Amino acid sequence: MAARSPEARKVLRELDKELVAAGSRLGQTLVWSAQEAAILAQISSILDRKHDFLTAYEAAEDTPLRLKISAELRLLESTAARLVGQVKPDVTAPVRESFKTKKARKAANARWERDASG
């Protein structure tokens, strides 16, 4: 589903730029995972609904209706912000293992090999 609202298109475009930048830092071409693509589609849908609600808010003349629309807008904004925070275009650097971890792994492997051969 393609983004209809200008805000949704802008957010998706900026996230895609971040993904390309992260890929260029690694010297690779990165793509969104299926989970991230689903989150991006939700973000787009939420921002499109927000755009529709803003239009309805501007057209509304009744104060109680405007209050209901503004409450829905706040919910949509907080949900969109939370979802954007879940999308991480940067690939984290591999965790460096401590000497102690390497030593423990070597000892465990030695025990496994000894048990497997005996």
Secondary structure as GFF3:
##gff-version 3
##sequence-region A 1 118
A	DSSP	alpha_helix	6	26	.	.	.	ID=ss1
A	DSSP	alpha_helix	34	59	.	.	.	ID=ss2
A	DSSP	alpha_helix	63	86	.	.	.	ID=ss3
A	DSSP	alpha_helix	99	117	.	.	.	ID=ss4
###
